[in-house]
Amino acid sequence: MRVLRVIVLGLCAGCPAAPPPEAPHPRVAPARFEITQNSFGPLDSASPATLAFLRQQLAGYDVRPVNDEGLEYHVYEGSDQLFIVVTNDDLSIFNVEATSGKVAVREHPWRVGQPFQDSATITDCECWGQHPTCYVRGERIAVNFARECGDLAGHDPRAFKALDGVAPRRVIWAPKPFVPDDAKAADGSDDPPPPPPEDGDDGSGGSGDDD
C-alpha cells in the first residue's frame, strides 16, 4: 500500500493545479423601476411634473418637493432615495435621474453603483457641472459619473475607455433624445443637421445653365 501511495502521489505531482474559485459577483438589488427609451417607470414625455400627479403614479413611495435652483421631486423608498424628477418652468419633465441601483435600464446594463463596462457603446460625453454625462446619440438614456470631465467631453471613443470599471453616480432619462450641441440643427431643434451637399451640388436643383 505504501508503494501504491507513492506512485499515486508521483502521478498527481504533474497534474495541473485546480483553478482558483471565481470571485463572487456583486449582489444587485432588485429593480423597483425600469428605464426604457420612452419612459422612466410610470412616467413618460406626456407626464406633468406636478406633486399631485407624481404621488398618484408613485403611490407607496415618498415624493418630496425640493427647491434646488428650480423645482425638483425627490422620490424615496423608506430612507433610500431612488430618483429625482427635474422639472421645466411649465411643470413638464426636464429629466429623471436615478440615484439608486434599484433602478434598471432595459436596453443597457447601466446601474448606479455597479461597475460600468459599456464604453464601446457610448458615442458622446458632455460635461454637466464637474461630471461627465455620456450617452448613445439619439437615445433618451444617459449615464453620469462622479469624476472630473477631463478629456471625456466630446466624441473620442479612446477617452471613453477610462470609464470602464467606474460606477455611475446617476442614470438619466429625458423626454427628448440626447444630441450634442454641435450636431443640433440650426433652428435649435434636437434633430441633427442635414448632411452637406455633395460636390457639384449647389442646392439649386438645376444645372446652372441659362440655355
Helices and strands as residue ranges (DSSP letters): H 2-12, E 33-35, E 39-40, E 43-44, H 51-57, E 62-67, E 71-77, E 80-87, E 93-98, E 103-105, E 124-128, E 131-135, E 141-145, H 157-160, G 161-163, E 168-173, G 181-183
